[in-house]
Amino acid sequence: MERSAVESKYKWHVEDIFSSDEQWEKSYTDIQAELDFHAFENTLNDIESVRKLFAQEEQVGQKLERLYLYAHMRHDEDSRVAKYTSMQSRAMSLFVKYSSATAFVEPELTALDESILKGYAADSRLKDYDYFFRRLIEGKKHILSAPEERILAQCGEVHAQFQNIFSMIDNADIRFGQIKTGKGEKIDLTHGTYGVILHGTDRNLRKKAFTQYYDAYIHLTNTIAATYYGNVQKDVFAARVRKYDSCLSRALEGEDVNVCVYDNLISAVHDSLPVMHRYIALRGKMLKLSRQHMYDIYAPLVEDADLKLSYEEACDLVVQGLSPLGEEYCSLLKKGFAEGWVDVCETTGKRSGAYSTGIYGLHPYVLLNYQPTTHDVFTIAHEMGHSLHTYYSNAAQPYPKADYRIFVAEVASTVNEVLLLKYILSQTEDKNIKKYLLNYFLDMIRTTLHRQTMFAEFEYLAHDAVEKGTPLTSEYLNDIYLGLNKKYYGKAIVHDKQIAYEWSRIPHFYTSFYVYKYATGIISAISIANRILTEGESAVKDYKAFLSSGGSDGPVELLRIAGVDLTKKEVFQAAMHAFEDTLAQLEGMSES
């Protein structure tokens, strides 16, 4: 379907950003004249100069956000339109110029005496930047001399090449060939089709795809191992030269997260592994498999359980499911659905998938490709969770503190999914739907909590080995990964030899110590949702305060507002108990 055939009520209102392309062009021209920050260089020991600099940065930054997002969203509406591809590139070029023009700011501020920085942090004229200055002061001990910092800055482009090399291997050079379906049709095996096949019901096709897909990585295993080893060595170099205790402490200190959070996560998941093994065994039983393999792990346990709702019906269900969050929250949901926040329909040339984005001073936006499936109903709840997190933070925080950290980015979206799931479970009498939802929740926890924690443990072990002088060969990495796979999935599944190579296809490993945040996010969300359902209004009040907190403090501190303390093991254990309770329900239904 072409976009021109879609009713306007199903399109987002991009004109709320710019009324026309011509207005965008005018803004583009105006901003170019505002990118000169030279007058502020070597003046940042004066508080008034700092105040004026920050004011100009805010003004230009907000204009650039609008400029880029308009072009980006227009491009996503139809990637075939060359004009918007060009506009997006031009906007990004301005962002690069802006970053270059302001690159002197943090180094110059960091070079100031700590007493001056503490004075800035305490001064009411810079109150919107108090957390920024606190973080700057905490990081001073890891800053080197000016000549050394210049050398390290020049290393940045070199260090980025490990990720670039893997990306070229994984997205451009690797070939999976063609595969024949059960109907005799030949299709190209790609990252996308592999995922579809693994989630499908044709077991022979799953096995063929699994074997063929991994053969491509096995063929390149030494090259990929050398690339990953280089990436880890880069991390070790950066940690040592900046005087961190380890690569892990460097990564987590950079996010203002205590290392005990990482330790608590791995410890709690280890304690819960017997329950995960029970779930894996139940999957094999429900699939009626005498021997379950790794290519069966995503096979659907329940078929024909789609809700098959129109978009309007899906939105109504989402509002009903999220009613525990209160009238104000639900009114904002309805406002978003009615006032052009959401681009609903799949059309020719439109970007696939779904996302939420936002601009300070304006409402958020959501891109969907809605189909009448249960999955897409949950996608609405998920993306609106992101959007209302953005809405509350932007409404409550000044621009420098409005943007929340990646660490907490998936909390609000997952809270919505959990609340919606529990609502539908409480309302439906359809046994198939109930089984589907219980399995949906269990797989959400398995893939987002257990699997990402396994990845996190692999990253820790790989970095620890290099820190101790052990080189990372393909054989060494395979041994680590296969051992973890056996530990996490247990004896109710065959640990096919190919799975030892799974580490070699994970792009996130080139952004070290990132994946654990998926796990802490879902743990936090489960705890918050359960508190809302059991404590009611007081929990909702705390949760909205968290949603309104933006990036005003460290992410672990902000989660405490919502009643989640990731420095203590109890919150991790509560998520594991939720997994076990859900498993018991599915076990009971599968036996009846």
C-alpha positions as CSV (number, residue, x, y, z in Angstrom):
1,M,0.0,0.0,0.0
2,E,1.3,3.5,-0.9
3,R,1.4,6.1,1.9
4,S,-1.0,8.3,-0.1
5,A,-3.7,5.8,0.4
6,V,-3.5,6.0,4.2
7,E,-6.1,8.1,6.1
8,S,-4.5,11.1,7.9
9,K,-5.7,9.8,11.3
10,Y,-3.2,7.0,10.9
11,K,-0.3,9.3,10.2
12,W,2.0,11.1,12.6
13,H,1.9,14.9,12.5
14,V,5.4,15.7,11.4
15,E,4.2,19.2,10.6
16,D,4.2,19.9,14.3
17,I,8.0,20.1,14.0
18,F,8.1,22.1,10.8
19,S,5.0,23.2,8.8
20,S,6.8,22.5,5.5
21,D,10.1,21.5,3.9
22,E,10.7,25.2,3.1
23,Q,10.5,26.1,6.8
24,W,13.0,23.3,7.4
25,E,15.4,24.8,4.8
26,K,15.1,28.2,6.5
27,S,16.0,26.7,9.9
28,Y,18.9,24.8,8.3
29,T,20.3,28.1,6.9
30,D,19.8,29.9,10.2
31,I,21.5,27.3,12.3
32,Q,24.7,27.3,10.2
33,A,25.3,30.9,11.4
34,E,25.0,29.8,15.1
35,L,27.7,27.1,15.1
36,D,30.6,29.3,16.0
37,F,31.8,28.8,19.6
38,H,35.3,30.1,19.3
39,A,34.7,33.1,21.5
40,F,34.3,30.8,24.5
41,E,37.6,29.0,24.2
42,N,40.0,29.6,27.1
43,T,37.3,31.5,29.0
44,L,35.7,28.8,31.0
45,N,37.4,29.7,34.3
46,D,34.7,32.5,34.4
47,I,31.3,31.4,35.6
48,E,29.4,34.0,33.5
49,S,31.2,32.8,30.4
50,V,30.2,29.2,31.2
51,R,26.6,30.3,31.7
52,K,26.5,32.0,28.3
53,L,28.2,29.0,26.6
54,F,25.7,26.6,28.0
55,A,22.8,28.8,27.0
56,Q,24.1,28.9,23.4
57,E,24.7,25.1,23.4
58,E,21.1,24.5,24.6
59,Q,19.6,26.9,21.9
60,V,21.6,25.3,19.1
61,G,21.1,21.8,20.4
62,Q,17.3,22.0,20.5
63,K,17.2,23.5,17.0
64,L,19.4,20.7,15.6
65,E,17.2,18.0,17.2
66,R,14.2,19.4,15.4
67,L,16.1,19.7,12.2
68,Y,17.4,16.1,12.3
69,L,14.3,14.5,13.5
70,Y,12.0,16.0,10.9
71,A,14.3,14.8,8.1
72,H,14.8,11.4,9.8
73,M,11.0,10.8,10.2
74,R,10.2,12.0,6.6
75,H,12.9,9.5,5.4
76,D,11.4,6.7,7.5
77,E,8.0,7.4,5.9
78,D,9.4,6.4,2.5
79,S,13.0,5.6,2.1
80,R,12.6,5.9,-1.7
81,V,12.3,9.7,-1.5
82,A,15.8,11.0,-2.3
83,K,15.1,14.5,-1.0
84,Y,14.6,13.3,2.6
85,T,17.6,11.0,2.5
86,S,19.6,14.1,1.5
87,M,18.0,16.3,4.2
88,Q,18.8,13.7,6.8
89,S,22.5,13.6,5.7
90,R,22.7,17.3,5.7
91,A,21.2,17.5,9.3
92,M,23.7,14.9,10.5
93,S,26.6,16.9,9.0
94,L,25.5,19.9,11.1
95,F,25.5,17.7,14.2
96,V,29.1,16.7,13.4
97,K,30.0,20.4,13.0
98,Y,28.3,21.2,16.2
99,S,30.1,18.4,18.1
100,S,33.4,19.6,16.6
101,A,32.8,23.2,17.5
102,T,32.0,22.3,21.1
103,A,34.7,19.6,21.5
104,F,36.8,21.9,23.7
105,V,34.2,22.3,26.4
106,E,34.6,19.2,28.5
107,P,38.5,19.0,28.3
108,E,38.7,22.7,29.2
109,L,36.3,22.3,32.2
110,T,38.0,19.2,33.4
111,A,41.4,20.9,33.4
112,L,40.1,23.4,36.0
113,D,40.8,23.0,39.7
114,E,38.3,20.9,41.6
115,S,37.4,23.9,43.8
116,I,36.3,25.9,40.8
117,L,34.2,23.0,39.5
118,K,32.6,22.5,42.9
119,G,31.8,26.2,42.9
120,Y,30.1,25.8,39.5
121,A,28.1,22.8,40.8
122,A,26.8,24.8,43.8
123,D,26.0,28.0,41.9
124,S,22.3,28.7,41.3
125,R,23.1,30.2,37.9
126,L,24.2,26.7,36.8
127,K,21.7,24.7,38.7
128,D,20.6,22.8,35.6
129,Y,24.1,21.5,35.3
130,D,24.8,20.4,38.9
131,Y,24.8,16.7,38.1
132,F,27.0,17.3,35.0
133,F,29.6,19.0,37.2
134,R,29.4,16.3,39.9
135,R,30.2,13.7,37.2
136,L,33.0,15.9,35.8
137,I,34.6,16.1,39.3
138,E,34.3,12.3,39.8
139,G,36.0,11.6,36.5
140,K,38.9,14.0,37.0
141,K,41.1,11.3,38.5
142,H,40.9,9.4,35.2
143,I,41.9,12.4,33.1
144,L,45.5,12.6,31.8
145,S,47.6,15.6,30.9
146,A,46.6,17.7,27.9
147,P,49.2,16.2,25.5
148,E,48.3,12.7,26.6
149,E,44.6,13.4,26.1
150,R,45.3,14.7,22.6
151,I,47.1,11.4,21.8
152,L,44.2,9.4,23.2
153,A,41.7,11.4,21.2
154,Q,43.6,10.5,18.0
155,C,43.4,6.8,19.0
156,G,39.6,7.0,18.9
157,E,39.2,6.5,15.2
158,V,41.6,3.6,15.2
159,H,39.9,1.9,18.1
160,A,36.5,2.2,16.4
161,Q,37.8,0.0,13.6
162,F,37.2,-3.3,15.4
163,Q,33.5,-2.7,15.5
164,N,33.6,-1.4,11.9
165,I,35.4,-4.5,10.7
166,F,32.9,-6.8,12.4
167,S,30.0,-4.8,11.0
168,M,31.5,-5.2,7.5
169,I,31.9,-8.9,8.0
170,D,28.4,-9.4,9.4
171,N,26.5,-7.1,7.1
172,A,28.4,-6.9,3.9
173,D,30.8,-9.9,3.4
174,I,29.2,-12.9,5.0
175,R,27.1,-15.1,2.8
176,F,24.6,-17.7,4.1
177,G,23.5,-18.9,0.7
178,Q,20.0,-20.1,-0.2
179,I,17.8,-22.6,1.6
180,K,14.9,-24.7,0.3
181,T,11.6,-24.5,2.2
182,G,9.3,-27.5,2.9
183,K,7.4,-26.4,-0.2
184,G,10.4,-26.7,-2.4
185,E,10.8,-22.9,-2.7
186,K,14.4,-21.5,-2.6
187,I,14.9,-18.4,-0.4
188,D,17.9,-16.3,0.5
189,L,19.1,-17.1,4.0
190,T,19.8,-13.7,5.7
191,H,19.8,-12.4,9.3
192,G,16.2,-11.5,8.9
193,T,14.9,-14.8,7.3
194,Y,17.0,-16.8,9.8
195,G,15.0,-15.2,12.7
196,V,11.7,-15.8,11.0
197,I,12.6,-19.5,10.3
198,L,13.8,-20.1,13.9
199,H,10.4,-18.8,15.2
200,G,8.5,-20.9,12.7
201,T,6.9,-24.4,13.0
202,D,8.9,-26.2,10.3
203,R,11.5,-28.1,12.4
204,N,13.4,-29.5,9.4
205,L,13.7,-26.0,8.0
206,R,14.9,-24.7,11.4
207,K,17.6,-27.4,11.6
208,K,18.8,-26.7,8.0
209,A,18.8,-22.9,8.6
210,F,20.6,-23.3,12.0
211,T,23.4,-25.5,10.4
212,Q,23.8,-23.4,7.3
213,Y,23.7,-20.1,9.2
214,Y,26.4,-21.1,11.7
215,D,28.6,-22.7,9.0
216,A,29.1,-19.2,7.6
217,Y,30.5,-18.0,10.9
218,I,32.5,-21.1,11.5
219,H,34.2,-20.5,8.1
220,L,35.3,-17.0,9.4
221,T,35.9,-17.9,13.0
222,N,39.6,-17.1,13.2
223,T,39.1,-13.7,11.6
224,I,36.2,-12.8,13.9
225,A,38.1,-14.1,17.0
226,A,41.1,-11.9,16.1
227,T,38.7,-8.9,15.6
228,Y,37.0,-9.5,18.9
229,Y,40.4,-10.0,20.7
230,G,41.5,-6.6,19.3
231,N,38.3,-5.0,20.6
232,V,38.9,-6.4,24.1
233,Q,42.6,-5.4,24.0
234,K,41.4,-1.8,23.1
235,D,39.2,-1.9,26.3
236,V,42.1,-3.1,28.4
237,F,44.4,-0.4,27.1
238,A,41.8,2.3,27.8
239,A,41.1,1.0,31.4
240,R,44.8,0.8,32.2
241,V,45.9,4.1,30.7
242,R,43.1,5.9,32.6
243,K,43.9,4.1,35.9
244,Y,40.7,2.0,36.3
245,D,40.7,-1.2,38.3
246,S,39.3,-3.1,35.3
247,C,37.4,-2.8,32.0
248,L,34.2,-3.5,33.9
249,S,34.7,-0.7,36.4
250,R,35.6,1.7,33.6
251,A,32.4,0.9,31.7
252,L,30.1,1.1,34.8
253,E,31.7,4.2,36.3
254,G,31.1,5.9,33.0
255,E,27.4,5.2,33.5
256,D,27.4,6.1,37.2
257,V,26.6,2.5,38.1
258,N,28.2,0.5,41.0
259,V,29.9,-2.7,40.0
260,C,27.9,-4.5,42.6
261,V,24.9,-4.2,40.3
262,Y,26.7,-6.4,37.7
263,D,27.7,-8.9,40.4
264,N,24.2,-9.0,41.8
265,L,22.7,-9.7,38.4
266,I,25.0,-12.6,37.6
267,S,24.7,-14.1,41.1
268,A,20.9,-13.9,41.1
269,V,20.6,-15.5,37.7
270,H,22.9,-18.3,38.7
271,D,20.7,-19.0,41.7
272,S,17.6,-19.2,39.5
273,L,19.1,-21.5,36.8
274,P,17.3,-24.6,38.1
275,V,14.0,-22.9,37.4
276,M,15.2,-22.0,33.9
277,H,16.1,-25.6,33.3
278,R,12.6,-26.5,34.3
279,Y,11.3,-24.2,31.7
280,I,13.5,-25.6,29.0
281,A,12.3,-29.1,29.9
282,L,8.7,-27.9,29.7
283,R,9.3,-26.5,26.3
284,G,10.5,-29.8,25.0
285,K,7.5,-31.5,26.6
286,M,5.0,-29.1,25.1
287,L,6.7,-29.4,21.6
288,K,6.5,-33.2,22.0
289,L,10.2,-33.6,21.2
290,S,12.2,-36.6,22.4
291,R,15.4,-34.5,22.0
292,Q,15.2,-30.7,22.0
293,H,17.9,-28.8,20.1
294,M,19.1,-25.2,20.2
295,Y,17.2,-24.6,17.0
296,D,14.0,-25.4,18.8
297,I,14.4,-22.7,21.5
298,Y,12.3,-20.1,19.7
299,A,9.7,-22.5,18.2
300,P,6.1,-21.4,19.2
301,L,4.5,-23.4,22.0
302,V,1.0,-22.1,21.2
303,E,-0.3,-21.5,17.7
304,D,-3.4,-19.5,16.6
305,A,-3.5,-17.4,19.7
306,D,-3.6,-14.0,18.1
307,L,-6.0,-11.4,19.4
308,K,-6.7,-10.1,15.8
309,L,-7.8,-6.6,16.9
310,S,-8.1,-3.6,14.7
311,Y,-5.8,-0.7,15.6
312,E,-8.5,1.1,17.4
313,E,-9.5,-2.0,19.4
314,A,-5.8,-2.6,20.2
315,C,-5.4,1.0,21.5
316,D,-8.6,0.6,23.7
317,L,-7.1,-2.6,25.1
318,V,-3.8,-0.9,25.9
319,V,-5.6,1.9,27.7
320,Q,-7.6,-0.6,29.7
321,G,-4.6,-2.7,30.5
322,L,-2.6,0.3,31.7
323,S,-5.4,1.7,33.9
324,P,-3.5,0.9,37.1
325,L,-1.2,3.8,36.1
326,G,-4.1,6.2,36.7
327,E,-6.4,8.6,34.9
328,E,-3.7,11.1,33.9
329,Y,-1.5,8.5,32.3
330,C,-4.4,7.0,30.4
331,S,-5.5,10.4,29.2
332,L,-2.0,11.0,27.8
333,L,-2.2,7.6,26.0
334,K,-5.5,8.6,24.4
335,K,-4.1,12.1,23.5
336,G,-1.2,10.4,21.7
337,F,-3.5,8.1,19.8
338,A,-5.8,10.9,18.8
339,E,-3.4,13.8,18.1
340,G,-0.9,12.6,15.6
341,W,1.8,11.0,17.8
342,V,1.6,7.6,16.0
343,D,2.3,6.5,12.4
344,V,0.4,3.3,12.2
345,C,0.3,1.5,8.9
346,E,2.8,-0.5,6.9
347,T,3.3,1.1,3.5
348,T,5.7,0.7,0.6
349,G,9.2,2.1,1.3
350,K,8.4,2.7,5.0
351,R,11.0,1.7,7.6
352,S,10.2,-1.7,9.2
353,G,9.8,-2.3,12.9
354,A,8.8,0.2,15.5
355,Y,10.4,2.9,17.6
356,S,9.6,5.9,19.8
357,T,11.4,9.2,19.6
358,G,11.0,12.7,21.0
359,I,11.9,16.3,20.9
360,Y,12.3,18.6,23.9
361,G,9.4,21.1,24.0
362,L,7.2,19.0,21.7
363,H,5.2,15.7,22.1
364,P,6.9,12.3,21.4
365,Y,6.4,10.3,18.2
366,V,5.9,6.5,17.6
367,L,6.5,4.6,14.4
368,L,4.5,1.4,14.0
369,N,3.8,-1.1,11.2
370,Y,0.7,-2.4,12.8
371,Q,-0.8,-5.8,12.0
372,P,-3.7,-7.5,13.9
373,T,-1.5,-9.8,16.0
374,T,-1.0,-10.1,19.7
375,H,2.7,-9.2,19.3
376,D,1.7,-5.8,17.7
377,V,-0.7,-5.0,20.5
378,F,2.2,-5.4,22.9
379,T,4.3,-3.3,20.6
380,I,1.8,-0.4,21.0
381,A,2.1,-0.6,24.8
382,H,5.9,-0.9,24.6
383,E,6.5,2.1,22.4
384,M,4.0,4.3,24.3
385,G,5.9,3.4,27.4
386,H,9.0,5.0,25.9
387,S,7.0,7.9,24.7
388,L,5.4,8.7,28.0
389,H,8.7,8.3,29.8
390,T,10.0,11.0,27.3
391,Y,6.9,13.1,27.8
392,Y,7.1,13.1,31.6
393,S,10.9,13.8,31.7
394,N,10.7,16.6,29.2
395,A,7.8,18.2,31.0
396,A,9.5,18.1,34.4
397,Q,13.2,18.6,33.7
398,P,15.2,21.4,32.1
399,Y,16.8,20.6,28.8
400,P,20.2,19.6,30.2
401,K,18.6,17.0,32.5
402,A,15.7,15.8,30.4
403,D,17.4,13.0,28.5
404,Y,17.3,9.7,30.4
405,R,20.1,7.2,30.3
406,I,20.2,4.0,28.2
407,F,20.4,2.1,31.5
408,V,16.8,3.0,32.3
409,A,15.5,3.3,28.7
410,E,13.6,0.0,28.6
411,V,12.0,0.2,32.1
412,A,8.9,2.1,31.2
413,S,8.2,0.2,28.0
414,T,8.5,-3.1,29.9
415,V,6.4,-2.0,32.8
416,N,3.6,-1.4,30.2
417,E,4.1,-4.8,28.7
418,V,3.9,-6.5,32.1
419,L,0.8,-4.6,33.2
420,L,-1.0,-5.3,29.8
421,L,-0.1,-9.0,30.0
422,K,-1.4,-9.4,33.5
423,Y,-4.6,-7.5,32.6
424,I,-5.4,-9.7,29.6
425,L,-4.6,-12.8,31.6
426,S,-7.1,-11.7,34.2
427,Q,-9.8,-11.0,31.6
428,T,-9.6,-13.8,29.1
429,E,-11.2,-17.3,29.4
430,D,-9.5,-18.5,26.3
431,K,-7.1,-21.2,27.4
432,N,-4.9,-20.9,24.3
433,I,-4.5,-17.1,24.8
434,K,-3.6,-17.7,28.4
435,K,-0.9,-20.3,27.5
436,Y,0.4,-17.9,24.8
437,L,0.7,-15.0,27.2
438,L,2.3,-17.1,30.0
439,N,4.8,-18.4,27.4
440,Y,5.3,-14.8,26.1
441,F,6.2,-13.6,29.6
442,L,8.5,-16.5,30.2
443,D,10.3,-16.0,26.9
444,M,10.5,-12.3,27.6
445,I,12.4,-13.1,30.8
446,R,14.5,-15.9,29.2
447,T,15.7,-13.7,26.3
448,T,15.9,-10.3,28.0
449,L,17.1,-11.4,31.4
450,H,18.8,-14.8,31.3
451,R,20.2,-14.7,27.8
452,Q,21.5,-11.2,28.1
453,T,23.1,-12.1,31.5
454,M,24.8,-15.0,29.9
455,F,26.2,-12.6,27.3
456,A,27.2,-10.3,30.1
457,E,29.1,-13.1,31.9
458,F,30.8,-14.0,28.6
459,E,32.0,-10.4,28.2
460,Y,33.3,-10.4,31.8
461,L,35.2,-13.7,31.3
462,A,36.7,-12.6,28.0
463,H,37.9,-9.3,29.4
464,D,39.2,-10.8,32.6
465,A,41.2,-13.3,30.6
466,V,42.9,-10.6,28.5
467,E,43.5,-8.5,31.7
468,K,45.4,-11.6,33.1
469,G,47.4,-12.0,29.9
470,T,45.5,-14.8,28.2
471,P,45.0,-14.4,24.4
472,L,41.5,-14.9,22.9
473,T,41.6,-17.6,20.3
474,S,38.5,-19.0,18.6
475,E,39.0,-22.2,20.6
476,Y,39.2,-20.4,23.9
477,L,36.1,-18.3,23.2
478,N,34.2,-21.4,22.0
479,D,35.1,-23.2,25.3
480,I,33.9,-20.2,27.4
481,Y,30.7,-19.8,25.4
482,L,29.7,-23.5,25.3
483,G,30.3,-23.9,29.0
484,L,28.0,-20.9,29.7
485,N,25.4,-22.3,27.3
486,K,25.4,-25.6,29.2
487,K,25.2,-23.8,32.5
488,Y,22.3,-21.5,31.5
489,Y,20.2,-24.0,29.5
490,G,20.8,-27.3,31.4
491,K,20.4,-30.9,30.4
492,A,17.0,-30.8,28.8
493,I,18.4,-29.6,25.5
494,V,21.1,-30.8,23.1
495,H,24.0,-28.3,23.1
496,D,24.7,-28.5,19.4
497,K,28.3,-28.0,18.4
498,Q,27.4,-24.9,16.4
499,I,26.2,-23.0,19.4
500,A,29.8,-22.8,20.7
501,Y,30.2,-20.2,17.9
502,E,27.3,-18.0,18.8
503,W,29.5,-15.4,20.4
504,S,30.9,-14.7,17.0
505,R,27.6,-13.3,15.6
506,I,26.7,-10.9,18.5
507,P,27.2,-7.3,17.4
508,H,26.6,-5.9,20.9
509,F,29.9,-7.5,22.1
510,Y,31.7,-4.6,20.2
511,T,30.0,-2.1,22.6
512,S,31.4,-3.7,25.7
513,F,29.3,-4.2,28.9
514,Y,26.2,-2.9,27.2
515,V,23.9,-6.0,27.2
516,Y,23.6,-6.3,31.0
517,K,21.3,-3.2,30.9
518,Y,18.6,-5.2,29.1
519,A,18.6,-7.5,32.1
520,T,18.6,-4.9,34.8
521,G,15.9,-3.1,32.8
522,I,13.4,-6.0,32.9
523,I,14.2,-6.8,36.5
524,S,13.4,-3.2,37.4
525,A,10.2,-3.2,35.3
526,I,8.9,-6.5,36.8
527,S,9.4,-5.1,40.3
528,I,7.8,-1.8,39.5
529,A,4.7,-3.4,37.8
530,N,4.2,-5.8,40.8
531,R,4.4,-2.9,43.2
532,I,1.9,-0.9,41.2
533,L,-0.6,-3.8,41.2
534,T,-0.1,-4.6,44.9
535,E,0.3,-1.1,46.5
536,G,-1.7,1.0,44.1
537,E,-1.7,4.8,44.3
538,S,1.5,5.3,46.4
539,A,3.5,3.1,44.0
540,V,2.0,4.9,40.9
541,K,3.1,8.3,42.5
542,D,6.6,7.0,43.0
543,Y,6.7,5.6,39.5
544,K,5.6,8.9,37.9
545,A,8.3,10.7,39.9
546,F,10.8,8.3,38.3
547,L,9.4,8.9,34.8
548,S,9.7,12.6,35.5
549,S,13.4,12.4,36.6
550,G,15.0,12.3,33.2
551,G,18.8,12.3,33.6
552,S,18.9,14.4,36.8
553,D,21.0,11.9,38.8
554,G,22.6,8.5,38.4
555,P,20.3,5.8,37.0
556,V,20.6,3.5,40.0
557,E,19.7,6.5,42.2
558,L,16.7,7.4,40.1
559,L,15.3,3.8,40.1
560,R,15.3,4.0,43.9
561,I,12.5,6.7,43.5
562,A,10.3,3.9,42.0
563,G,11.2,1.5,44.8
564,V,13.9,-0.4,43.0
565,D,17.4,-0.8,44.6
566,L,19.7,-2.6,42.3
567,T,22.5,-2.5,44.9
568,K,20.6,-5.1,46.9
569,K,19.8,-8.7,45.9
570,E,16.1,-8.6,46.9
571,V,14.9,-6.9,43.7
572,F,16.7,-9.5,41.5
573,Q,15.2,-12.4,43.5
574,A,11.7,-10.9,43.1
575,A,12.1,-11.0,39.3
576,M,13.2,-14.7,39.6
577,H,10.2,-15.5,41.7
578,A,7.9,-13.9,39.1
579,F,9.5,-16.2,36.5
580,E,9.0,-19.3,38.7
581,D,5.3,-18.4,39.5
582,T,4.6,-17.9,35.8
583,L,6.3,-21.2,35.0
584,A,4.2,-23.0,37.6
585,Q,1.0,-21.6,36.0
586,L,2.1,-22.8,32.5
587,E,3.1,-26.2,33.9
588,G,-0.4,-26.5,35.5
589,M,-2.2,-25.6,32.3
590,S,0.0,-28.0,30.1
591,E,-1.0,-30.9,32.4
592,S,-4.7,-30.2,32.5
